[in-house]
Amino acid sequence: MTASKSAVVLLSGGLDSTTILAIAKKEGYTPYAMTFRYGQRHEIEIEAARRVAEYYAVRDHVVVDMDLRQWGGSALTGDEEVPKSASVDDIGDGIPITYVPARNTIFLSFALGWAEVLGAQHLFIGVNALDYSGYPDCRPNFIEAFQSMANLATKSAVEGAPYKIHAPLIDCTKAEIIQRGLALGVDYQLTSSCYDPDSAGRSCGRCDACLLRRRGFQENGVEDPIAYQL
């Protein structure tokens, strides 16, 4: 397979990123997976990412270490409590404190650097602008802007090999994402979405990520295969 069909896939170990890895494989890309240990409290997701990467036999899987706890600014990288709600309807409209400042900009920048070394012109990211927590770096205009920047800032693009950022789930509901993944044979038992799992890796069931995930499975009439504390 040519380098032009290679792709760097941002793989958190969650539902969305696992689905986009399955999509990339289905579309004939050779995937290189990149995961971040950035000081997040839900580090169990790194174990999930390793399971998913192994399951899909990615060409290479890199776990990048950085410590965003040095400056905090998020309940995921600081000491603030992760917000919990009784239902999806109780999730607030504003940008929540689980937003990690500039996270997707940082992650895509690392992925872009690796892609340039690999000679891979494709990057996949599992952002979603419908069933999500309101993060500004999950919107279509952010993806478009980053792609434009990538094609201005890299030797590869300047020399005629531009980059394409694929965000195939950006306009999907969580139910639609799960439906698509199930059609591709995704084993969601391998994944972890919770912002605040317990020491055994069981999901809390009440953070935004858990509530949206659980509703998505319910709307598909399928039981979520992961373990919950509730």
C-alpha positions as CSV (number, residue, x, y, z in Angstrom):
1,M,0.0,0.0,0.0
2,T,1.4,3.4,-0.9
3,A,2.2,6.1,1.6
4,S,-0.7,8.1,0.2
5,K,-3.1,5.5,1.7
6,S,-1.4,5.7,5.1
7,A,-3.2,7.6,7.8
8,V,-2.5,8.8,11.3
9,V,-5.6,8.1,13.5
10,L,-6.0,9.9,16.9
11,L,-7.0,7.0,19.1
12,S,-8.2,7.8,22.7
13,G,-9.7,4.3,23.3
14,G,-13.2,5.8,23.4
15,L,-16.2,5.0,21.3
16,D,-15.8,7.7,18.7
17,S,-12.1,7.2,18.0
18,T,-12.5,3.4,17.8
19,T,-15.2,3.9,15.3
20,I,-13.1,6.1,13.1
21,L,-10.3,3.6,13.2
22,A,-12.7,1.0,11.9
23,I,-13.8,3.5,9.2
24,A,-10.2,4.1,8.2
25,K,-9.5,0.4,7.9
26,K,-12.7,-0.1,5.9
27,E,-11.7,2.6,3.5
28,G,-8.4,1.0,2.8
29,Y,-6.0,3.1,4.8
30,T,-3.0,1.7,6.6
31,P,-3.6,3.2,10.1
32,Y,-0.9,4.5,12.4
33,A,-2.5,5.2,15.8
34,M,-1.5,8.0,18.2
35,T,-2.7,8.1,21.8
36,F,-1.9,10.7,24.5
37,R,-1.1,10.3,28.1
38,Y,-1.6,13.9,29.0
39,G,-2.2,13.8,32.7
40,Q,-5.9,13.0,32.4
41,R,-7.6,11.4,35.4
42,H,-9.3,8.8,33.1
43,E,-6.0,7.1,32.2
44,I,-7.8,3.8,31.9
45,E,-8.6,5.0,28.3
46,I,-4.9,4.4,27.4
47,E,-5.3,0.7,28.2
48,A,-8.4,0.8,26.1
49,A,-6.5,2.4,23.2
50,R,-3.9,-0.4,23.4
51,R,-6.6,-3.0,23.2
52,V,-8.2,-1.3,20.2
53,A,-4.9,-0.8,18.4
54,E,-4.0,-4.5,18.9
55,Y,-7.5,-5.6,17.8
56,Y,-7.2,-3.6,14.5
57,A,-3.5,-4.6,14.0
58,V,-2.5,-1.0,13.3
59,R,0.9,-0.6,11.6
60,D,2.3,1.3,14.6
61,H,0.8,2.7,17.9
62,V,2.5,5.6,19.6
63,V,1.6,6.7,23.1
64,V,2.8,10.3,23.5
65,D,3.6,11.5,27.1
66,M,2.9,15.1,28.1
67,D,1.7,16.7,31.3
68,L,-1.1,19.1,30.8
69,R,-1.7,19.0,34.6
70,Q,1.2,21.5,34.9
71,W,-1.3,24.2,34.2
72,G,-4.6,22.5,34.6
73,G,-7.6,24.5,33.5
74,S,-9.9,21.4,33.2
75,A,-11.6,18.9,35.5
76,L,-9.8,16.2,33.5
77,T,-6.4,17.5,34.3
78,G,-7.0,19.2,37.7
79,D,-8.6,18.7,41.0
80,E,-12.1,19.9,40.2
81,E,-14.9,17.4,40.4
82,V,-16.2,16.0,37.1
83,P,-19.8,17.2,36.7
84,K,-22.4,14.5,37.0
85,S,-26.0,14.5,35.9
86,A,-29.1,12.3,36.2
87,S,-29.8,12.4,32.4
88,V,-28.7,13.9,29.1
89,D,-31.4,16.5,29.5
90,D,-29.6,17.9,32.5
91,I,-26.3,18.6,30.7
92,G,-25.7,22.3,30.5
93,D,-25.5,24.4,27.4
94,G,-22.2,26.1,28.1
95,I,-18.6,24.9,27.6
96,P,-18.1,22.5,30.6
97,I,-15.1,22.3,33.0
98,T,-14.2,19.0,31.3
99,Y,-13.0,21.1,28.3
100,V,-9.2,20.8,28.1
101,P,-7.7,24.0,26.8
102,A,-6.6,23.6,23.1
103,R,-6.5,19.8,23.4
104,N,-7.4,18.9,19.9
105,T,-5.1,21.6,18.5
106,I,-2.3,20.1,20.5
107,F,-3.2,16.5,19.5
108,L,-3.6,17.3,15.8
109,S,-0.3,19.1,15.8
110,F,1.5,16.0,17.1
111,A,-0.4,13.9,14.6
112,L,0.6,16.2,11.8
113,G,4.2,16.0,12.7
114,W,4.2,12.2,12.7
115,A,2.2,12.2,9.4
116,E,4.9,14.3,7.8
117,V,7.6,11.9,8.9
118,L,5.6,8.9,7.7
119,G,4.7,10.5,4.4
120,A,1.0,10.0,5.2
121,Q,-1.3,12.7,3.9
122,H,-4.4,11.7,5.9
123,L,-5.3,12.3,9.5
124,F,-8.4,10.9,11.2
125,I,-10.0,12.4,14.3
126,G,-13.3,11.4,16.0
127,V,-14.7,14.8,16.8
128,N,-18.4,15.2,16.9
129,A,-20.5,18.4,16.8
130,L,-23.9,17.0,17.7
131,D,-24.0,14.7,20.7
132,Y,-21.0,16.2,22.5
133,S,-20.2,18.4,25.4
134,G,-19.9,21.7,23.6
135,Y,-16.2,21.8,23.1
136,P,-15.1,24.5,20.6
137,D,-12.4,22.3,19.1
138,C,-15.0,19.7,17.9
139,R,-16.7,21.9,15.3
140,P,-16.4,21.7,11.5
141,N,-14.9,25.2,11.2
142,F,-12.1,24.2,13.6
143,I,-11.2,21.1,11.5
144,E,-11.3,23.2,8.3
145,A,-9.1,25.9,9.9
146,F,-6.5,23.3,11.1
147,Q,-6.4,21.7,7.7
148,S,-5.7,25.1,6.1
149,M,-3.0,25.7,8.7
150,A,-1.4,22.3,8.1
151,N,-1.2,23.0,4.4
152,L,0.5,26.3,5.0
153,A,2.9,25.1,7.7
154,T,4.5,21.9,6.4
155,K,7.2,21.1,3.9
156,S,5.2,18.3,2.5
157,A,2.2,20.5,1.6
158,V,4.4,23.3,0.2
159,E,6.0,20.8,-2.1
160,G,2.7,19.5,-3.4
161,A,1.5,16.8,-1.0
162,P,-1.3,18.5,1.0
163,Y,-3.0,17.0,4.0
164,K,-6.6,16.0,4.5
165,I,-8.2,15.8,7.9
166,H,-11.0,13.3,8.1
167,A,-13.7,13.8,10.7
168,P,-16.3,11.3,9.4
169,L,-18.5,11.5,12.6
170,I,-18.7,15.2,12.9
171,D,-22.3,15.5,11.8
172,C,-23.5,12.3,13.5
173,T,-25.5,11.7,16.6
174,K,-24.1,9.2,19.1
175,A,-26.7,6.7,18.1
176,E,-25.7,7.1,14.4
177,I,-22.0,6.6,15.4
178,I,-22.8,3.4,17.2
179,Q,-25.0,2.2,14.4
180,R,-22.2,2.8,12.0
181,G,-19.7,1.1,14.2
182,L,-21.9,-1.9,14.8
183,A,-22.3,-2.3,11.0
184,L,-18.5,-2.4,10.8
185,G,-18.2,-5.0,13.5
186,V,-16.7,-2.7,16.2
187,D,-16.4,-4.4,19.5
188,Y,-17.3,-1.6,21.9
189,Q,-16.5,-3.7,24.9
190,L,-12.8,-2.8,24.1
191,T,-13.6,0.9,24.6
192,S,-13.8,3.3,27.5
193,S,-15.6,6.7,27.4
194,C,-16.0,7.7,31.0
195,Y,-14.4,10.9,32.4
196,D,-14.3,9.5,36.0
197,P,-14.0,5.7,36.1
198,D,-13.3,3.9,39.3
199,S,-10.0,2.0,40.0
200,A,-11.5,-1.1,38.5
201,G,-12.1,0.7,35.2
202,R,-15.9,0.8,35.6
203,S,-17.6,3.8,34.1
204,C,-19.4,6.2,36.4
205,G,-22.6,6.3,34.3
206,R,-23.3,10.0,35.1
207,C,-20.7,12.2,33.4
208,D,-21.5,13.8,30.1
209,A,-19.6,11.2,28.1
210,C,-21.3,8.3,29.9
211,L,-24.8,9.8,29.5
212,L,-24.4,10.4,25.8
213,R,-22.9,7.0,25.2
214,R,-25.6,5.2,27.2
215,R,-28.4,7.1,25.3
216,G,-26.7,6.2,22.0
217,F,-26.9,2.5,22.8
218,Q,-30.4,2.7,24.1
219,E,-31.6,4.4,20.9
220,N,-30.1,1.5,18.9
221,G,-31.9,-1.0,21.2
222,V,-28.5,-2.6,22.1
223,E,-27.0,-3.1,25.5
224,D,-23.7,-1.2,26.1
225,P,-21.2,-4.0,26.7
226,I,-18.9,-2.1,29.2
227,A,-19.2,-2.2,33.0
228,Y,-20.8,0.7,34.9
229,Q,-20.7,1.5,38.6
230,L,-24.5,2.0,38.7
